[in-house]
Amino acid sequence: MNSNYQEPSSEEIAPGSISIDLNALPNDPRVDRALNRSLHALGSYVDNNEDRSHVPGAAVMVRSGGEIVHMNCYGYANLETRQKITPRTIFDLGSMSKQFTAAAILSLISKEFALTDPISKFFKKFTNYPDAITVEQLIHHTSALPDYFSMPASAKEAQQDLYKKAMARPDDWYPKMLSRRKKEVTNKDVLRWIASQELLDEKPGTEMEYSNSGYVVLAELVERVASQRFAEYLKEQIFKILGMDSTFVFDETSRFPNEAPEVANHARCYAPVKGQGYVPVGYTPLNFVYGDGNIHSTILDLAKWEMNLQNIEYGAICTKTESDRAAFNQISDLLWAPVRLKNHKRVNYGAGWNLLSNKYEDEVEEKGRLVTKDFESRAEYHRGVWLGWRSYIARGTRWVVPKAGKDIDPKTWESLGIVVLRNTSKFNACRIAQYISRVYWGPLIKDNIMNRFNCG
């Protein structure tokens, strides 16, 4: 293990303060090689040999310690206009959006509610299970709410058929993202579906089952507590503060003129169709539901977001005062601490993040000789999938376990962050993130916790 972490300067760790020269992006040729192989493979879905390099692409960011070490873009944002992907290209994040929804909820606790409050405090129409579900259970997917994709039950097959059709036929919905019905499916519809459920399949707090419904409810909770639209709250309380100027929530009220950056810089997403190559895909009636997804962002903005998360982790071990470290640790625990079910089983899902942890032994050089040390490592990660969009964020830390009563030595603490955004369904963003992690932390599961990701 190489303990090469450098403490960030105050300018580097200030929220949203990272400075990246778009004319001289940090570049690691080893990462480029991995992405270029992926682009070459995408060309196999194109029949015309001359167009095999004319394929959808990716935007990638890598942070090692307190430094962005790689940011590059590959392929095309729009095949029809031959517009290439840049650091300002906007992607739909899919379920990667959940971490922002959870962050919004956490920013409101203690002001108006506690995580242990029942949601009946805010949703009076949820009369069939009035006090059974808490805010915390919504965050960690232990609420037992069925996924709205299957509500009502008769709609499940229709929704699956709708999605399949959307992936098989050309559609120009992106980047303008205009309504096509007098009334699109919205969060209010999802809430009515949830309220109509007479019985839950499980008792809340007894099982972890991933549910998009819970995060739709959380978005509505933000609106009710903050008394403003979810999109506006996130813009004011998170995006603006961190300098994420190109990031936004898309909902049924969103309207953008053609020249707006939200349209001009937005990629299209693509699916390979036999005999047609890559076709743009886009519209479904569910495209206006948010909270579980529907945050749109750029690799540049997500670098700011990920660096801010790094600052939180670093602050928890390296700030000078005990009170500051305690404050950073409290934030870190809210975001990434696992919870327990009523049967005491551990749930490895934080506030919009999947969680991993590991303990191992390794040899390090100390005073000219090799010494065996105990290490701990952890990872937080999440994927996003919607139509042809594929996104992945992965964060890992590892450190030497300190002696009893001692703090972690910052010199032994290492951190790695990776973000991958793609605009085609024929791409495994998780595998690319995993490969990139091996460039920096090696191929062994013991040394590199990201090798434990299930990228199937």
The 8 nearest C-alpha neighbors of each residue, nearest first, counted from 0:
[[1, 2, 363, 446, 361, 362, 440, 3],
 [2, 0, 3, 363, 411, 413, 4, 440],
 [3, 1, 411, 4, 410, 0, 413, 412],
 [2, 4, 1, 5, 410, 413, 411, 64],
 [3, 5, 64, 413, 2, 410, 6, 412],
 [6, 4, 7, 3, 64, 65, 410, 66],
 [5, 7, 8, 4, 65, 64, 409, 410],
 [8, 6, 65, 11, 12, 5, 9, 66],
 [7, 9, 11, 10, 12, 6, 65, 13],
 [10, 8, 12, 11, 13, 7, 6, 16],
 [9, 11, 8, 13, 12, 16, 17, 7],
 [12, 10, 8, 9, 7, 13, 17, 16],
 [11, 13, 9, 10, 310, 7, 14, 8],
 [12, 14, 16, 10, 11, 9, 15, 17],
 [15, 13, 16, 241, 307, 12, 240, 303],
 [14, 16, 241, 242, 303, 17, 13, 307],
 [15, 17, 13, 14, 18, 11, 10, 12],
 [18, 16, 11, 15, 19, 303, 12, 13],
 [17, 19, 16, 20, 11, 15, 21, 303],
 [20, 18, 21, 17, 24, 23, 25, 299],
 [19, 21, 23, 22, 24, 18, 25, 17],
 [20, 22, 23, 24, 19, 86, 25, 85],
 [21, 23, 20, 24, 19, 25, 86, 85],
 [24, 22, 20, 21, 25, 19, 26, 70],
 [23, 25, 21, 20, 70, 26, 22, 19],
 [26, 24, 69, 68, 70, 23, 67, 27],
 [25, 27, 69, 24, 70, 28, 68, 71],
 [26, 28, 29, 30, 69, 31, 68, 25],
 [29, 27, 31, 30, 32, 26, 33, 69],
 [30, 28, 32, 27, 31, 33, 438, 435],
 [31, 29, 33, 28, 32, 27, 435, 34],
 [32, 30, 28, 34, 29, 33, 35, 27],
 [31, 33, 35, 29, 30, 34, 28, 36],
 [34, 32, 30, 36, 31, 35, 37, 29],
 [35, 33, 37, 31, 36, 32, 38, 30],
 [34, 36, 38, 32, 37, 33, 31, 39],
 [37, 35, 39, 33, 34, 38, 32, 40],
 [36, 38, 34, 40, 35, 39, 41, 33],
 [39, 37, 35, 41, 40, 36, 34, 42],
 [38, 40, 36, 42, 37, 41, 35, 52],
 [41, 39, 37, 42, 38, 43, 36, 44],
 [42, 40, 38, 43, 39, 44, 37, 54],
 [43, 41, 51, 39, 40, 44, 45, 52],
 [42, 44, 41, 45, 40, 51, 39, 46],
 [45, 43, 42, 276, 41, 46, 271, 277],
 [44, 46, 276, 42, 43, 47, 51, 50],
 [47, 45, 48, 44, 276, 43, 274, 51],
 [46, 48, 49, 50, 45, 51, 276, 42],
 [49, 47, 51, 50, 46, 45, 42, 52],
 [48, 50, 47, 51, 52, 53, 46, 45],
 [51, 49, 53, 48, 52, 47, 45, 54],
 [52, 50, 42, 48, 53, 45, 49, 47],
 [51, 53, 50, 54, 42, 39, 38, 49],
 [52, 54, 50, 51, 78, 75, 74, 55],
 [53, 55, 52, 74, 75, 56, 42, 41],
 [56, 54, 75, 74, 422, 423, 76, 78],
 [57, 55, 74, 73, 75, 421, 422, 54],
 [56, 58, 421, 73, 420, 72, 59, 74],
 [57, 59, 72, 420, 71, 419, 298, 73],
 [60, 58, 419, 70, 71, 418, 72, 420],
 [59, 61, 70, 418, 69, 417, 302, 298],
 [62, 60, 417, 69, 416, 68, 67, 70],
 [61, 63, 67, 416, 68, 66, 415, 64],
 [64, 62, 415, 66, 414, 65, 68, 67],
 [63, 65, 414, 4, 66, 413, 415, 62],
 [64, 66, 7, 63, 5, 6, 62, 67],
 [65, 67, 62, 63, 64, 68, 7, 11],
 [66, 68, 62, 69, 61, 63, 25, 65],
 [69, 67, 25, 62, 61, 66, 63, 26],
 [70, 68, 26, 25, 61, 60, 27, 67],
 [71, 69, 60, 59, 25, 24, 26, 61],
 [70, 72, 59, 58, 69, 73, 60, 26],
 [73, 71, 58, 85, 57, 84, 59, 86],
 [72, 74, 56, 57, 84, 58, 71, 75],
 [75, 73, 56, 55, 54, 83, 84, 57],
 [76, 74, 83, 55, 84, 56, 77, 82],
 [75, 77, 266, 84, 83, 82, 267, 55],
 [78, 76, 82, 75, 79, 81, 267, 80],
 [79, 77, 81, 80, 75, 76, 82, 54],
 [78, 80, 77, 81, 82, 279, 76, 75],
 [79, 81, 82, 78, 77, 76, 83, 75],
 [82, 80, 78, 77, 79, 83, 75, 76],
 [81, 83, 77, 80, 76, 75, 78, 84],
 [84, 82, 75, 76, 74, 81, 85, 77],
 [83, 85, 76, 75, 88, 72, 74, 73],
 [84, 86, 88, 87, 72, 83, 58, 71],
 [85, 87, 299, 298, 88, 297, 72, 58],
 [88, 86, 85, 297, 89, 299, 264, 298],
 [89, 87, 264, 85, 297, 86, 265, 84],
 [88, 90, 265, 297, 296, 264, 266, 295],
 [89, 91, 295, 296, 92, 266, 297, 265],
 [90, 92, 295, 93, 294, 293, 388, 296],
 [93, 91, 95, 383, 295, 294, 96, 390],
 [94, 92, 383, 292, 384, 385, 95, 91],
 [95, 93, 383, 292, 96, 97, 291, 92],
 [94, 96, 383, 92, 97, 93, 382, 381],
 [97, 95, 292, 94, 294, 98, 99, 92],
 [96, 98, 351, 100, 99, 95, 291, 94],
 [97, 99, 351, 101, 100, 96, 350, 102],
 [100, 98, 102, 101, 97, 96, 103, 351],
 [101, 99, 97, 103, 102, 98, 290, 218],
 [100, 102, 104, 98, 350, 99, 103, 351],
 [101, 103, 99, 105, 100, 104, 98, 106],
 [104, 102, 100, 106, 101, 105, 99, 233],
 [105, 103, 101, 107, 106, 102, 221, 100],
 [106, 104, 102, 107, 108, 103, 101, 333],
 [105, 107, 103, 104, 108, 102, 236, 101],
 [108, 106, 105, 104, 110, 109, 103, 111],
 [107, 109, 110, 112, 105, 113, 106, 111],
 [110, 108, 112, 111, 113, 107, 114, 106],
 [109, 111, 108, 107, 112, 113, 106, 224],
 [110, 112, 109, 108, 107, 224, 113, 225],
 [111, 113, 108, 109, 110, 116, 114, 107],
 [114, 112, 115, 116, 108, 109, 111, 134],
 [115, 113, 135, 134, 116, 112, 133, 108],
 [114, 116, 113, 133, 135, 134, 117, 112],
 [115, 117, 113, 133, 114, 134, 118, 112],
 [118, 116, 133, 130, 119, 132, 120, 134],
 [117, 119, 120, 133, 121, 122, 134, 132],
 [120, 118, 122, 129, 121, 117, 123, 130],
 [119, 121, 118, 117, 122, 123, 116, 130],
 [120, 122, 119, 118, 123, 220, 223, 117],
 [123, 121, 119, 124, 125, 118, 120, 220],
 [122, 124, 125, 119, 121, 126, 120, 129],
 [123, 125, 126, 122, 194, 119, 127, 129],
 [126, 124, 194, 123, 122, 127, 129, 128],
 [125, 127, 129, 124, 128, 123, 194, 119],
 [126, 128, 197, 125, 129, 198, 196, 194],
 [127, 129, 126, 131, 130, 125, 132, 198],
 [130, 128, 126, 119, 125, 127, 131, 132],
 [131, 129, 117, 119, 132, 128, 118, 133],
 [130, 132, 128, 129, 203, 117, 133, 202],
 [133, 131, 117, 142, 130, 203, 118, 136],
 [132, 134, 117, 136, 135, 116, 118, 115],
 [133, 135, 114, 137, 136, 118, 116, 115],
 [136, 134, 114, 138, 133, 137, 115, 139],
 [137, 135, 141, 142, 139, 133, 138, 134],
 [136, 138, 213, 134, 142, 140, 135, 139],
 [139, 137, 135, 136, 140, 350, 101, 134],
 [138, 140, 136, 141, 137, 348, 349, 135],
 [141, 139, 209, 137, 207, 208, 142, 138],
 [140, 142, 207, 136, 204, 139, 143, 206],
 [141, 143, 203, 136, 137, 144, 132, 140],
 [144, 142, 203, 201, 141, 145, 199, 202],
 [145, 143, 142, 146, 199, 212, 213, 210],
 [146, 144, 143, 147, 210, 212, 149, 150],
 [145, 147, 210, 212, 148, 211, 149, 144],
 [146, 148, 150, 149, 212, 145, 189, 211],
 [147, 149, 146, 150, 155, 158, 154, 151],
 [148, 150, 155, 147, 152, 151, 146, 154],
 [151, 149, 147, 152, 148, 192, 154, 155],
 [150, 152, 154, 153, 149, 192, 155, 147],
 [153, 151, 150, 149, 154, 155, 156, 148],
 [152, 154, 151, 155, 156, 150, 149, 157],
 [153, 155, 157, 152, 151, 156, 158, 149],
 [156, 154, 149, 158, 157, 152, 153, 148],
 [157, 155, 159, 158, 154, 160, 153, 149],
 [156, 158, 160, 154, 155, 159, 161, 153],
 [159, 157, 161, 155, 160, 156, 154, 162],
 [158, 160, 156, 162, 161, 157, 163, 155],
 [161, 159, 163, 157, 158, 162, 156, 164],
 [160, 162, 158, 164, 159, 163, 157, 165],
 [163, 161, 165, 159, 164, 160, 158, 166],
 [164, 162, 160, 166, 165, 161, 159, 167],
 [163, 165, 167, 161, 166, 162, 160, 168],
 [164, 166, 162, 163, 167, 168, 161, 280],
 [167, 165, 163, 164, 280, 168, 270, 162],
 [166, 168, 164, 165, 272, 163, 169, 270],
 [167, 169, 165, 166, 170, 164, 280, 278],
 [168, 170, 279, 278, 280, 171, 167, 165],
 [171, 169, 280, 279, 281, 172, 168, 282],
 [170, 172, 173, 279, 281, 169, 280, 174],
 [173, 171, 281, 176, 282, 170, 174, 175],
 [174, 172, 175, 176, 267, 171, 281, 266],
 [173, 175, 262, 265, 176, 267, 172, 266],
 [176, 174, 173, 262, 177, 172, 257, 255],
 [177, 175, 172, 173, 174, 178, 282, 254],
 [176, 178, 175, 179, 172, 254, 173, 253],
 [177, 179, 180, 176, 183, 181, 251, 182],
 [180, 178, 177, 181, 183, 182, 284, 282],
 [181, 179, 182, 183, 178, 284, 184, 177],
 [180, 182, 183, 179, 178, 184, 251, 284],
 [183, 181, 180, 184, 178, 179, 185, 251],
 [182, 184, 180, 284, 185, 181, 287, 178],
 [183, 185, 285, 284, 188, 287, 182, 288],
 [186, 184, 288, 187, 188, 287, 183, 189],
 [185, 187, 189, 188, 288, 190, 215, 289],
 [186, 188, 190, 185, 189, 191, 184, 219],
 [189, 187, 191, 185, 186, 190, 184, 192],
 [188, 190, 186, 192, 191, 187, 193, 147],
 [189, 191, 193, 187, 192, 188, 194, 186],
 [192, 190, 194, 188, 193, 189, 195, 187],
 [193, 191, 189, 195, 190, 194, 150, 188],
 [192, 194, 190, 195, 191, 196, 189, 147],
 [193, 195, 125, 191, 192, 196, 190, 124],
 [194, 196, 192, 193, 197, 191, 125, 127],
 [197, 195, 193, 194, 198, 192, 127, 199],
 [198, 196, 127, 195, 199, 194, 128, 126],
 [199, 197, 196, 200, 127, 128, 201, 195],
 [198, 200, 201, 143, 144, 202, 197, 196],
 [199, 201, 198, 143, 202, 145, 144, 203],
 [202, 200, 199, 143, 203, 205, 206, 204],
 [201, 203, 205, 204, 143, 199, 200, 142],
 [204, 202, 142, 143, 205, 132, 141, 201],
 [203, 205, 141, 340, 341, 206, 142, 202],
 [204, 206, 340, 341, 203, 202, 342, 141],
 [207, 205, 141, 204, 208, 340, 203, 143],
 [206, 208, 141, 140, 209, 346, 205, 139],
 [209, 207, 140, 141, 210, 206, 143, 142],
 [210, 208, 140, 207, 211, 141, 146, 139],
 [211, 209, 146, 212, 213, 140, 208, 145],
 [210, 212, 291, 213, 214, 146, 215, 209],
 [213, 211, 215, 146, 210, 214, 147, 216],
 [214, 212, 137, 216, 211, 215, 210, 217],
 [213, 215, 217, 291, 290, 216, 212, 211],
 [216, 214, 290, 212, 218, 217, 213, 291],
 [215, 217, 219, 213, 214, 218, 220, 212],
 [218, 216, 214, 220, 219, 215, 213, 221],
 [219, 217, 290, 221, 215, 220, 216, 214],
 [218, 220, 222, 216, 217, 221, 223, 215],
 [219, 221, 217, 223, 218, 222, 224, 216],
 [222, 220, 218, 224, 219, 223, 225, 104],
 [221, 223, 219, 227, 225, 226, 229, 220],
 [224, 222, 220, 226, 221, 225, 219, 227],
 [223, 225, 221, 226, 222, 220, 111, 107],
 [224, 226, 222, 227, 223, 221, 232, 107],
 [227, 225, 223, 222, 224, 228, 221, 232],
 [228, 226, 222, 225, 229, 232, 231, 223],
 [229, 227, 231, 230, 222, 232, 226, 225],
 [228, 230, 232, 222, 231, 218, 233, 221],
 [231, 229, 248, 228, 233, 232, 234, 247],
 [230, 232, 234, 228, 229, 233, 235, 227],
 [231, 233, 229, 235, 234, 230, 236, 228],
 [234, 232, 237, 236, 230, 231, 235, 238],
 [233, 235, 238, 231, 232, 239, 237, 236],
 [236, 234, 232, 239, 233, 237, 231, 238],
 [235, 237, 233, 232, 234, 240, 238, 239],
 [238, 236, 233, 240, 239, 234, 235, 241],
 [237, 239, 243, 234, 241, 240, 242, 233],
 [238, 240, 242, 235, 241, 234, 237, 243],
 [241, 239, 237, 238, 242, 236, 235, 15],
 [240, 242, 15, 238, 14, 239, 243, 237],
 [241, 243, 15, 239, 244, 240, 238, 300],
 [244, 242, 238, 300, 241, 246, 245, 239],
 [243, 245, 242, 246, 239, 238, 300, 247],
 [246, 244, 243, 296, 247, 297, 300, 261],
 [247, 245, 296, 295, 243, 244, 238, 297],
 [248, 246, 295, 294, 249, 245, 296, 230],
 [247, 249, 294, 230, 293, 295, 250, 246],
 [248, 250, 293, 253, 294, 247, 287, 251],
 [251, 249, 287, 252, 253, 288, 248, 289],
 [250, 252, 287, 253, 185, 249, 183, 178],
 [253, 251, 250, 254, 249, 287, 178, 230],
 [254, 252, 250, 251, 249, 255, 248, 177],
 [255, 253, 252, 256, 177, 176, 251, 175],
 [254, 256, 259, 257, 253, 262, 261, 175],
 [257, 255, 259, 258, 254, 262, 175, 261],
 [258, 256, 259, 262, 255, 263, 175, 260],
 [257, 259, 256, 263, 260, 262, 255, 261],
 [258, 260, 261, 256, 262, 257, 263, 255],
 [261, 259, 263, 262, 264, 258, 265, 245],
 [262, 260, 259, 265, 264, 263, 255, 89],
 [263, 261, 265, 174, 260, 259, 264, 175],
 [262, 264, 260, 265, 258, 259, 261, 257],
 [265, 263, 88, 260, 262, 89, 261, 266],
 [266, 264, 89, 262, 174, 88, 263, 261],
 [267, 265, 76, 89, 77, 90, 88, 264],
 [266, 268, 173, 77, 76, 174, 279, 269],
 [267, 269, 422, 387, 423, 279, 388, 280],
 [268, 270, 279, 423, 387, 278, 280, 277],
 [269, 271, 277, 424, 278, 423, 387, 166],
 [272, 270, 277, 276, 278, 273, 44, 269],
 [273, 271, 275, 276, 277, 274, 270, 167],
 [274, 272, 275, 276, 271, 44, 277, 45],
 [273, 275, 276, 272, 46, 45, 271, 44],
 [276, 274, 272, 273, 277, 278, 271, 45],
 [275, 277, 45, 271, 272, 44, 274, 273],
 [278, 276, 271, 270, 269, 272, 275, 279],
 [277, 279, 169, 269, 270, 271, 280, 276],
 [280, 278, 269, 169, 170, 268, 267, 171],
 [281, 279, 170, 169, 269, 166, 268, 165],
 [280, 282, 172, 170, 173, 171, 279, 165],
 [281, 283, 172, 165, 286, 284, 280, 170],
 [282, 284, 285, 286, 165, 281, 162, 161],
 [283, 285, 286, 184, 183, 282, 287, 180],
 [286, 284, 283, 287, 184, 288, 185, 183],
 [285, 287, 284, 283, 288, 282, 293, 184],
 [286, 288, 250, 251, 285, 185, 289, 184],
 [289, 287, 185, 186, 285, 286, 250, 184],
 [290, 288, 293, 292, 291, 215, 287, 250],
 [289, 291, 215, 218, 214, 292, 100, 97],
 [290, 292, 214, 211, 97, 289, 215, 94],
 [293, 291, 93, 94, 96, 289, 290, 294],
 [294, 292, 289, 249, 93, 248, 295, 91],
 [293, 295, 248, 96, 247, 92, 292, 91],
 [296, 294, 91, 90, 247, 246, 92, 293],
 [295, 297, 246, 89, 90, 245, 300, 294],
 [298, 296, 89, 299, 300, 87, 88, 90],
 [297, 299, 301, 300, 86, 302, 58, 60],
 [300, 298, 302, 297, 86, 301, 87, 303],
 [301, 299, 243, 303, 297, 302, 298, 304],
 [300, 302, 304, 298, 303, 299, 305, 297],
 [301, 303, 305, 299, 300, 304, 306, 298],
 [304, 302, 306, 300, 301, 15, 305, 307],
 [305, 303, 301, 307, 302, 306, 300, 308],
 [304, 306, 308, 302, 307, 303, 301, 309],
 [307, 305, 309, 303, 308, 304, 302, 310],
 [306, 308, 310, 304, 309, 305, 14, 303],
 [309, 307, 305, 311, 306, 310, 312, 304],
 [308, 310, 306, 312, 307, 311, 313, 305],
 [309, 311, 307, 313, 308, 312, 314, 12],
 [312, 310, 314, 308, 309, 313, 327, 315],
 [313, 311, 309, 315, 314, 310, 308, 331],
 [312, 314, 310, 315, 311, 316, 317, 309],
 [313, 315, 318, 311, 317, 316, 312, 310],
 [314, 316, 324, 327, 328, 312, 313, 317],
 [317, 315, 314, 313, 324, 318, 407, 409],
 [318, 316, 314, 313, 315, 319, 409, 324],
 [317, 319, 314, 324, 320, 316, 323, 315],
 [320, 318, 317, 321, 323, 324, 322, 316],
 [321, 319, 323, 322, 318, 324, 325, 317],
 [320, 322, 324, 323, 325, 319, 318, 326],
 [321, 323, 325, 320, 324, 326, 327, 319],
 [324, 322, 326, 325, 320, 321, 318, 327],
 [323, 325, 315, 321, 327, 326, 322, 318],
 [324, 326, 328, 322, 323, 327, 321, 329],
 [327, 325, 323, 329, 328, 324, 322, 330],
 [328, 326, 315, 324, 330, 329, 325, 311],
 [329, 327, 331, 315, 325, 330, 326, 332],
 [328, 330, 326, 332, 327, 331, 325, 333],
 [331, 329, 333, 327, 328, 332, 334, 326],
 [330, 332, 328, 334, 329, 333, 335, 327],
 [333, 331, 336, 329, 335, 334, 330, 328],
 [332, 334, 330, 331, 335, 336, 329, 350],
 [335, 333, 350, 331, 332, 349, 330, 336],
 [334, 336, 349, 332, 333, 331, 337, 350],
 [335, 337, 332, 349, 333, 334, 338, 331],
 [338, 336, 347, 346, 349, 348, 335, 345],
 [339, 337, 346, 345, 336, 340, 347, 349],
 [340, 338, 345, 343, 344, 346, 341, 337],
 [339, 341, 343, 344, 342, 204, 205, 345],
 [340, 342, 343, 205, 204, 339, 344, 206],
 [341, 343, 340, 344, 205, 339, 204, 345],
 [344, 342, 340, 339, 341, 345, 338, 205],
 [343, 345, 340, 339, 342, 346, 341, 338],
 [344, 346, 339, 338, 343, 347, 340, 337],
 [347, 345, 338, 348, 337, 339, 344, 207],
 [348, 346, 354, 337, 353, 345, 349, 355],
 [347, 349, 353, 354, 346, 352, 139, 337],
 [350, 348, 335, 352, 337, 351, 334, 336],
 [349, 351, 334, 101, 352, 138, 98, 335],
 [350, 352, 98, 97, 349, 101, 138, 353],
 [353, 351, 349, 380, 350, 348, 381, 379],
 [352, 354, 348, 380, 379, 381, 347, 349],
 [353, 355, 379, 347, 348, 378, 352, 380],
 [356, 354, 378, 377, 379, 347, 357, 353],
 [357, 355, 377, 376, 378, 354, 358, 375],
 [356, 358, 376, 375, 377, 359, 355, 448],
 [359, 357, 375, 374, 376, 356, 360, 373],
 [360, 358, 374, 373, 375, 445, 357, 361],
 [361, 359, 373, 372, 374, 371, 362, 358],
 [362, 360, 371, 372, 363, 373, 359, 374],
 [361, 363, 371, 370, 369, 372, 364, 360],
 [364, 362, 369, 370, 365, 371, 361, 0],
 [363, 365, 369, 368, 367, 370, 366, 362],
 [364, 366, 368, 367, 369, 363, 370, 362],
 [367, 365, 368, 364, 369, 370, 363, 362],
 [366, 368, 365, 364, 369, 370, 363, 362],
 [367, 369, 364, 365, 366, 370, 363, 362],
 [370, 368, 364, 363, 362, 365, 371, 367],
 [369, 371, 362, 363, 364, 372, 365, 368],
 [372, 370, 362, 361, 363, 360, 369, 373],
 [373, 371, 361, 360, 362, 370, 374, 399],
 [374, 372, 360, 400, 399, 359, 361, 375],
 [375, 373, 399, 400, 359, 398, 358, 360],
 [374, 376, 358, 397, 398, 357, 400, 359],
 [377, 375, 397, 357, 396, 356, 358, 398],
 [376, 378, 356, 355, 396, 395, 357, 397],
 [377, 379, 395, 355, 394, 354, 356, 396],
 [380, 378, 354, 394, 353, 352, 393, 395],
 [379, 381, 393, 353, 392, 352, 394, 378],
 [382, 380, 392, 352, 391, 95, 353, 393],
 [381, 383, 391, 390, 95, 94, 392, 384],
 [382, 384, 94, 93, 95, 390, 389, 92],
 [385, 383, 389, 93, 388, 94, 386, 390],
 [384, 386, 388, 93, 387, 383, 389, 91],
 [385, 387, 388, 166, 384, 281, 280, 424],
 [388, 386, 424, 423, 268, 269, 270, 422],
 [387, 389, 422, 385, 386, 384, 423, 268],
 [390, 388, 421, 384, 383, 420, 428, 422],
 [391, 389, 420, 383, 382, 419, 92, 421],
 [392, 390, 382, 419, 418, 428, 381, 429],
 [391, 393, 418, 380, 381, 417, 419, 382],
 [394, 392, 380, 417, 416, 379, 418, 391],
 [393, 395, 416, 379, 378, 415, 380, 417],
 [394, 396, 378, 415, 414, 377, 416, 379],
 [395, 397, 414, 376, 413, 377, 415, 378],
 [398, 396, 376, 413, 375, 412, 377, 414],
 [399, 397, 412, 411, 374, 375, 400, 413],
 [398, 400, 374, 411, 373, 401, 375, 372],
 [399, 401, 374, 373, 398, 375, 402, 407],
 [402, 400, 407, 405, 399, 406, 403, 408],
 [401, 403, 405, 404, 400, 406, 407, 399],
 [404, 402, 405, 401, 406, 400, 407, 399],
 [403, 405, 402, 406, 401, 407, 400, 408],
 [406, 404, 402, 403, 401, 407, 408, 400],
 [407, 405, 401, 408, 404, 316, 402, 403],
 [406, 408, 401, 409, 316, 405, 400, 399],
 [407, 409, 410, 411, 406, 412, 401, 399],
 [410, 408, 412, 411, 407, 317, 316, 4],
 [411, 409, 408, 412, 2, 4, 3, 5],
 [412, 410, 2, 398, 409, 408, 399, 413],
 [411, 413, 398, 409, 410, 397, 408, 4],
 [414, 412, 397, 396, 4, 64, 398, 411],
 [413, 415, 396, 64, 395, 63, 397, 416],
 [414, 416, 63, 395, 62, 394, 64, 396],
 [415, 417, 394, 62, 61, 393, 395, 63],
 [418, 416, 61, 393, 60, 392, 432, 394],
 [417, 419, 392, 60, 59, 391, 393, 61],
 [418, 420, 59, 391, 390, 58, 428, 392],
 [421, 419, 390, 58, 57, 389, 59, 391],
 [422, 420, 57, 389, 423, 56, 388, 390],
 [423, 421, 268, 388, 387, 55, 269, 56],
 [422, 424, 387, 269, 425, 268, 388, 270],
 [423, 425, 387, 426, 270, 388, 389, 269],
 [426, 424, 423, 270, 427, 41, 271, 387],
 [425, 427, 424, 428, 423, 389, 421, 37],
 [426, 428, 429, 430, 431, 425, 454, 389],
 [427, 429, 431, 430, 391, 426, 419, 390],
 [428, 430, 432, 431, 427, 454, 391, 433],
 [431, 429, 433, 432, 428, 427, 454, 434],
 [430, 432, 434, 428, 433, 429, 435, 427],
 [433, 431, 429, 435, 430, 434, 428, 436],
 [432, 434, 430, 436, 431, 435, 449, 429],
 [433, 435, 431, 437, 436, 432, 430, 438],
 [434, 436, 432, 438, 437, 433, 431, 30],
 [437, 435, 433, 434, 438, 439, 440, 432],
 [438, 436, 441, 440, 442, 434, 439, 435],
 [437, 439, 435, 436, 441, 440, 434, 29],
 [438, 440, 437, 436, 441, 435, 63, 415],
 [441, 439, 437, 447, 436, 438, 446, 442],
 [440, 442, 437, 443, 438, 439, 447, 446],
 [443, 441, 437, 444, 447, 450, 440, 446],
 [444, 442, 445, 446, 441, 447, 450, 437],
 [445, 443, 447, 450, 446, 448, 451, 442],
 [444, 446, 443, 447, 359, 448, 357, 358],
 [447, 445, 443, 444, 448, 440, 441, 0],
 [448, 446, 444, 449, 440, 445, 450, 443],
 [447, 449, 450, 451, 444, 446, 445, 378],
 [450, 448, 451, 447, 452, 433, 436, 378],
 [449, 451, 444, 448, 452, 447, 433, 442],
 [450, 452, 449, 448, 453, 444, 447, 355],
 [453, 451, 449, 450, 454, 433, 429, 448],
 [452, 454, 455, 451, 429, 450, 430, 449],
 [455, 453, 429, 430, 452, 427, 433, 428],
 [454, 453, 427, 430, 429, 452, 428, 426]]
